[in-house]
């Protein structure tokens, strides 16, 4: 950098700071925002606070013209939702009985938790508040609630502080988000995307059914999709700078031991996870769709990251012949998934 350019940069920095503002631009969504400058210490804003679900990083822009022209509230862009800071309640639905509830609330703090169990009163289900044996904070986005015996029901989490305190905005009225179940299969057919492009792969699903663990092997899963998959006809997708091979298989009929389903050895409400693949695969996704699971029903902006499914308390369930997941582990993505061929 020349001496003259360095002087200009210092002057631009002084002009912005004297105005009390700093301008940042995201390296992913390319949008800009003007925020109050931190005159007491270094400014560090890393995660994008402009576009919701954008995983880019913000970099400071040091010109007077940018400081004067960029709005503190970025103009709306079609197809993008602005990030907003807010206190939230998180309502978790526990659809199957378990003595340990794993709650992924994504509130970025340690919330207060109230639990309600489902009991039958006069032949109808009712929610009754109950105190758990313990509430354990796993991290700032996850808690586990333990009871003396298995229950199903609901838990409500109340954030005790706001999300993203790096650059606080005015707090909006409380918003309620809910966690329910999302169907992953159509007539048992599940669609996955792997960054392993091998023509055939093997994998194992481990089911926690009653007091038993049952491992089922699925062999020779090719780069192809069944007609029951909404992703039928798609062999490759592109996401986050990587190509993925698209495959589908039937969790009931493609197992090497399908009789376990025919004899109801896998109970309704059983949890399961992907316990192994035939080769080392760094990333695997479950691709999604909505009923009636035609190609038009593909979901391009959400998926389940198989690596994020806990092997001890998996949020994948088997019920009435279909696989389901807790909506809390479904990831929203930006940019969206693109079909290659």
Residue pairs with C-beta under 8 A, 6 or more apart in sequence:
1 9
9 62
12 62
12 63
12 64
13 62
15 64
15 67
16 22
16 23
16 37
16 62
16 64
16 67
17 37
17 39
19 37
19 67
20 36
20 37
20 39
21 34
21 35
21 36
21 37
21 67
21 72
22 34
22 35
22 36
22 37
22 38
22 43
22 60
22 67
23 32
23 33
23 34
23 35
23 60
23 61
23 62
23 63
23 66
23 67
23 70
24 32
24 33
24 35
24 45
24 58
24 59
24 60
24 61
25 31
25 32
25 58
25 59
25 61
26 32
26 48
26 50
26 51
26 54
26 56
26 57
26 58
26 59
27 56
27 57
27 58
27 59
28 48
28 54
28 55
28 56
28 57
28 334
29 48
29 50
29 51
29 54
29 56
29 80
29 334
31 50
31 51
31 74
31 77
31 80
32 50
32 61
32 66
32 70
32 74
33 49
33 50
33 58
33 70
33 71
33 72
33 74
34 67
34 70
34 71
34 72
35 45
35 72
35 167
37 43
43 60
44 166
45 58
45 166
45 167
46 57
46 58
46 166
47 55
47 57
47 58
47 164
47 166
48 54
48 55
48 56
48 57
48 58
48 83
49 58
49 83
49 85
49 164
49 166
49 167
50 58
50 74
50 82
50 83
51 77
51 80
51 81
51 82
51 83
51 334
52 80
52 81
52 82
52 83
52 84
53 81
53 332
53 333
53 334
54 83
54 334
55 334
61 70
74 82
76 82
84 169
84 172
85 162
85 163
85 164
85 168
85 169
85 171
85 172
86 162
86 163
86 171
86 172
86 173
86 174
86 175
87 159
87 161
87 162
87 163
87 171
87 172
87 174
88 107
88 159
88 163
88 174
88 175
88 176
88 177
89 156
89 157
89 158
89 159
89 174
89 175
89 176
89 177
90 103
90 105
90 106
90 107
90 111
90 156
90 157
90 159
90 177
90 179
91 154
91 155
91 156
91 157
91 176
91 177
91 178
91 179
92 101
92 103
92 105
92 154
92 155
92 156
92 157
92 179
92 328
93 154
93 178
93 179
93 180
93 181
93 326
94 101
94 151
94 152
94 153
94 154
94 155
95 152
95 180
95 181
95 269
95 317
95 319
95 324
95 326
96 152
96 269
96 271
96 317
96 319
97 150
97 151
97 152
97 269
98 150
98 151
98 152
99 146
99 147
99 148
99 149
99 150
99 151
100 144
100 145
100 146
100 147
100 313
101 115
101 144
101 145
101 146
101 147
101 155
102 138
102 142
102 144
102 310
102 313
102 315
103 113
103 142
103 143
103 144
103 145
103 155
103 157
103 179
103 328
104 141
104 142
104 179
104 315
104 326
104 328
104 329
105 111
105 141
105 142
105 143
105 157
105 328
106 141
106 328
107 140
107 141
107 157
107 159
107 163
108 140
108 141
108 159
108 163
108 164
109 140
109 159
109 160
109 161
109 163
110 137
110 140
110 143
110 160
111 143
111 157
111 158
111 159
111 160
112 157
112 158
112 160
113 132
113 135
113 143
113 145
113 155
113 156
113 157
113 158
114 129
114 155
114 156
114 158
115 129
115 130
115 131
115 132
115 145
115 147
115 153
115 154
115 155
116 127
116 128
116 129
116 130
116 153
116 154
116 155
116 156
117 127
117 128
117 130
117 147
117 151
117 152
117 153
118 125
118 126
118 127
118 151
118 152
118 153
119 125
119 126
119 127
119 128
120 126
127 153
127 154
130 147
130 151
130 153
132 145
132 146
132 147
133 146
133 147
133 148
134 145
134 146
135 143
135 144
135 145
135 146
136 143
136 144
136 145
136 146
137 143
138 144
143 157
144 313
145 155
162 168
162 171
178 327
179 326
179 327
179 328
180 326
180 327
181 317
181 324
181 325
181 326
181 327
182 288
182 324
182 325
182 326
182 327
182 330
183 291
183 322
183 323
183 324
184 190
184 286
184 288
184 304
184 316
184 322
184 323
184 324
184 325
185 251
185 322
185 323
186 228
186 229
186 230
186 289
186 291
186 292
186 293
186 322
187 228
187 250
187 321
187 322
188 228
188 250
188 251
188 252
188 253
188 321
188 322
188 323
189 226
189 228
189 229
189 248
189 249
189 250
190 229
190 248
190 249
190 250
190 251
190 286
190 323
191 225
191 229
191 230
191 231
191 246
191 247
191 248
191 286
191 287
191 289
192 246
192 247
192 248
192 249
192 284
192 285
192 286
192 287
192 306
193 237
193 239
193 244
193 245
193 246
193 247
193 284
193 285
193 287
193 303
194 201
194 244
194 245
194 247
194 277
194 281
194 283
194 284
194 285
195 242
195 243
195 244
195 245
195 281
195 282
195 283
195 284
196 245
196 277
196 279
196 281
197 223
197 243
197 245
198 245
198 278
198 279
199 222
199 223
200 220
200 221
200 222
201 221
201 247
201 277
201 278
201 279
201 281
202 217
202 218
202 219
202 220
202 221
202 277
202 278
203 217
203 218
203 221
203 274
203 276
203 277
203 278
204 215
204 216
204 217
204 218
204 274
204 275
204 276
205 215
205 216
205 218
205 251
205 255
205 272
205 273
205 274
205 275
206 213
206 214
206 215
206 216
206 272
206 273
206 274
206 275
206 311
207 213
207 214
207 215
207 216
207 266
207 270
207 271
207 272
207 318
208 270
208 271
208 272
208 314
209 265
209 266
209 267
209 270
210 267
210 270
214 260
214 265
214 266
215 275
216 255
216 256
216 257
216 260
217 255
217 256
217 257
218 249
218 251
218 254
218 255
218 256
219 256
221 247
221 249
221 254
222 247
223 235
223 236
223 245
223 246
223 247
224 235
224 247
224 248
225 231
225 232
225 233
225 234
225 235
225 246
225 247
225 248
226 232
226 248
226 249
226 250
228 248
228 250
228 293
229 248
229 289
229 293
230 287
230 289
230 290
230 293
230 294
230 295
230 297
230 298
231 246
231 248
231 287
231 289
231 295
231 298
232 248
232 295
233 295
234 246
234 339
234 341
235 245
235 246
235 340
235 341
236 243
236 244
236 245
236 246
236 339
236 340
236 341
237 243
237 244
237 246
237 287
237 337
237 338
237 339
237 340
238 244
238 337
238 338
238 339
238 340
239 285
239 303
239 333
239 337
239 338
240 333
242 283
243 340
244 283
244 285
246 287
251 318
251 323
252 258
252 261
252 321
253 261
255 261
259 265
260 266
261 321
266 318
268 318
268 319
268 320
269 317
269 318
269 319
270 317
270 318
271 313
271 314
271 315
271 316
271 317
271 318
272 314
272 316
272 317
272 318
272 323
273 309
273 310
273 311
273 314
273 316
274 284
274 306
274 309
275 311
277 284
283 305
283 307
284 305
284 306
284 307
285 303
285 304
285 305
285 306
286 303
286 304
286 306
286 325
287 298
287 299
287 303
287 337
288 298
288 299
288 302
288 303
288 304
288 330
289 297
289 298
289 299
290 297
290 299
291 297
300 336
300 337
300 338
301 332
301 333
301 334
301 336
301 337
302 330
302 331
302 332
302 333
303 330
303 331
303 333
303 337
304 325
304 329
304 330
304 331
305 329
305 331
308 329
308 331
309 315
309 316
309 329
315 325
315 326
315 328
315 329
316 323
316 324
316 325
317 323
317 324
317 325
317 326
318 324
